[in-house]
Amino acid sequence: MTEDSPHTALITGASCGLGLALARALAREGWVLIIGARGAEALETARAELSELTRVIAVPGDVTNVEHRRALARAAHEIGGLDALVNNASILGPSPQPELLDYPIEVLEDVFNTNTIAPLALIQTLKDQLKPGARILNVTSDAGVEPYPGWGGYGSSKAALEQLSAILAAENPSLLVYWADPGDMRTRMHQEAFPGEDISDRPLPDESAPGLLELLTDDLPSGRYEARALARASRG
């Protein structure tokens, strides 16, 4: 890769919602993309759309699966390494969400495996594919810092991801490590969190993507950020 080569990014959970919105923003900037998601059909639809703008490699699979993570690493090697890794894939857990005293432990394990363990496992798998100064962006939530009743499973998994991200940043000053709260959004996961409710008043993911894009293109220090606040600040 030369200095004139395009930037490269890997985004998990990129077939819809925030992941796809960010992928679109990066594609418009000419970034080469690797996108992953569990739904192969939806991921292929996203790849076809994004390929109108840039080179895209789609790798369907579950981030909790070691073979899928290795496939993502092979794709990263194929494009010459990564300037950015975006850990966006996550799961809510049961819908409606139970309170912690009634939360099925085996389901909680799945939530933590997807939302906390898998991001670190993917970072470890890709560490040799991260270019100098690469950015790691872990998508978190205000549920990781606020004690919302009924959000104990998802919220605690995101709280663990936040602390994991903070320590990762402290241990690796050569990398830029961000953990970013996109805010409430009109997405499938948010609808699952509020079954039967009208969430049409929530902003679309397109309103959070510009803030994430800024983290991947500006020179902000490692730390926690709110995506929409960043987007507002950049607009002046």
Secondary structure, DSSP 8 states (H G I E B T S, - for coil): --TTS--EEEESS-SSHHHHHHHHHHHHTT-EEEEEES-HHHHHHHHHHHTTTS-EEEEES-TT-HHHHHHHHHHHHHTT-EEEEEE------SSS---GGG--HHHHHHHHIIIIIHHHHHHHHHGGGEEEEEEEEEE--GGGTS--TT-HHHHHHHHHHHHHHHHHHHH-TTSEEEEEE--S-SSHHHHHHSTTS--TTS--GGGTHHHHHHHHHS---SEEEEHHHHHHHHH-
